[in-house]
C-alpha cells in the first residue's frame, strides 16, 4: 500500500484499513513469538503501513480542526 493509495481513501476506508492492518500485525507478532515465521520482514512492513495510515488520519484531523478555527 503506497502513500498515493492511502491519500485517495476516504476517512471510513482509512479507519477500516487501520483496524484490519492492526489485526494482521498482532497476528504476525503472535505467530512469530510461537515459532519464527518464514519472513520476519512482514512484521516491519505491517508496522510501516500502520504508521502511514495513522499519519494520514492525524494529518486530516489536524487539517479539519485548523480549518474550523
C-alpha positions as a Markdown table, in Angstrom:
| # | Residue | x | y | z |
|---|---|---|---|---|
| 1 | Unk | 0.0 | 0.0 | 0.0 |
| 2 | Unk | 1.6 | 3.2 | -1.1 |
| 3 | Unk | 1.1 | 6.8 | 0.1 |
| 4 | Unk | -0.8 | 7.6 | -3.0 |
| 5 | Unk | -3.3 | 4.8 | -2.3 |
| 6 | Unk | -3.7 | 6.0 | 1.2 |
| 7 | Unk | -4.3 | 9.6 | 0.2 |
| 8 | Unk | -7.1 | 8.5 | -2.2 |
| 9 | Unk | -9.1 | 6.7 | 0.5 |
| 10 | Unk | -11.9 | 8.4 | 2.4 |
| 11 | Unk | -11.9 | 8.5 | 6.2 |
| 12 | Unk | -14.1 | 5.5 | 6.6 |
| 13 | Unk | -11.8 | 3.4 | 4.4 |
| 14 | Unk | -8.7 | 4.6 | 6.3 |
| 15 | Unk | -10.1 | 3.6 | 9.7 |
| 16 | Unk | -11.3 | 0.2 | 8.3 |
| 17 | Unk | -7.8 | -0.5 | 6.8 |
| 18 | Unk | -6.1 | 0.6 | 10.0 |
| 19 | Unk | -8.2 | -1.8 | 12.1 |
| 20 | Unk | -7.5 | -4.6 | 9.6 |
| 21 | Unk | -3.8 | -3.9 | 9.5 |
| 22 | Unk | -3.5 | -3.8 | 13.3 |
| 23 | Unk | -5.2 | -7.2 | 13.5 |
| 24 | Unk | -2.8 | -8.5 | 10.9 |
| 25 | Unk | 0.2 | -7.1 | 12.8 |
| 26 | Unk | -0.9 | -8.7 | 16.1 |
| 27 | Unk | -1.4 | -12.0 | 14.3 |
| 28 | Unk | 2.1 | -11.8 | 12.8 |
| 29 | Unk | 3.7 | -10.9 | 16.1 |
| 30 | Unk | 1.9 | -13.8 | 17.9 |
| 31 | Unk | 2.8 | -16.3 | 15.2 |
| 32 | Unk | 6.4 | -15.1 | 15.3 |
| 33 | Unk | 6.6 | -15.4 | 19.1 |
| 34 | Unk | 5.2 | -19.0 | 19.0 |
| 35 | Unk | 7.5 | -20.1 | 16.2 |
| 36 | Unk | 9.7 | -18.0 | 13.9 |
| 37 | Unk | 7.9 | -17.0 | 10.7 |
| 38 | Unk | 9.5 | -17.5 | 7.4 |
| 39 | Unk | 9.8 | -13.8 | 6.5 |
| 40 | Unk | 10.1 | -11.5 | 9.6 |
| 41 | Unk | 10.2 | -8.5 | 7.3 |
| 42 | Unk | 6.5 | -8.8 | 7.0 |
| 43 | Unk | 6.2 | -7.5 | 10.6 |
| 44 | Unk | 8.3 | -4.4 | 9.7 |
| 45 | Unk | 6.2 | -3.8 | 6.6 |
| 46 | Unk | 3.0 | -4.1 | 8.5 |
| 47 | Unk | 4.2 | -1.7 | 11.2 |
| 48 | Unk | 5.1 | 0.8 | 8.4 |
| 49 | Unk | 1.6 | 0.5 | 6.9 |
| 50 | Unk | 0.0 | 1.2 | 10.3 |
| 51 | Unk | 2.2 | 4.2 | 10.7 |
| 52 | Unk | 1.4 | 5.6 | 7.3 |
| 53 | Unk | -2.4 | 5.1 | 7.9 |
| 54 | Unk | -2.1 | 6.9 | 11.3 |
| 55 | Unk | -0.1 | 9.7 | 9.8 |
| 56 | Unk | -2.7 | 10.4 | 7.2 |
| 57 | Unk | -5.6 | 10.1 | 9.8 |
| 58 | Unk | -3.8 | 12.6 | 12.1 |
| 59 | Unk | -3.0 | 15.0 | 9.2 |
| 60 | Unk | -6.6 | 15.0 | 8.1 |
| 61 | Unk | -7.9 | 15.6 | 11.6 |
| 62 | Unk | -5.4 | 18.4 | 12.2 |
| 63 | Unk | -6.4 | 20.0 | 8.9 |
| 64 | Unk | -10.1 | 19.7 | 9.7 |
| 65 | Unk | -9.6 | 21.3 | 13.2 |
| 66 | Unk | -7.4 | 24.1 | 11.8 |
| 67 | Unk | -9.9 | 24.9 | 9.1 |
| 68 | Unk | -12.7 | 25.0 | 11.6 |
| 69 | Unk | -11.0 | 27.8 | 13.6 |
